[in-house]
Amino acid sequence: VAISDRNGAVHFLFCLEYMRVFHSRSDDDGVTFSSPVEITHAFDRVRESYAWRVVATGPGHGIQLENGRLLVPVWYALGTGGNGHHPSVNGTVYSDDGGKTWQASGVVMRSTPEFPDPNETTAAQLADSSVMLNVRTESKENRRTVIRSPNGASDWGEPHLQSDLPDPICFGSLMRFSL
């Protein structure tokens, strides 16, 4: 997952074997990157409420919020079903200091009958500054799931199926465009 920040840096978060997460940074438009720094420890508190064995950033891109926060959607799985990718939940990981340190939001959406196995997620900051996650689930309605937060880290609202947005049960990218 790549994030382009307003200071000209490119941040790159990636996973190794769905178990470890790393951050690297480029200050020359991606020509070179810093040595990767492991940030898996940022997800330790998530394990307290969801004993994940699989963690994945993205797919897709991360975003930088208006306040400078770097934000990346993630999904976790217990690794007991579906080639290790199920059951799953999702969340975010974020940095408020330009990528020096990272924190996980905790679980944003748990798997429920209405929203089974939330996983591949994309994020956008809306015009009102709230953060929207657009989530792939395996719902029988085949619609994307949307959930919002004022900051991308906490105080998440209730998820809902977006009736006008079909979900073929695959990742869907999203970007906000303002004139």
Order of alpha helices (4+ residues) and beta strands (2+ residues): beta-beta-beta-beta-alpha-beta-beta-beta-beta-beta-beta-beta-beta-beta
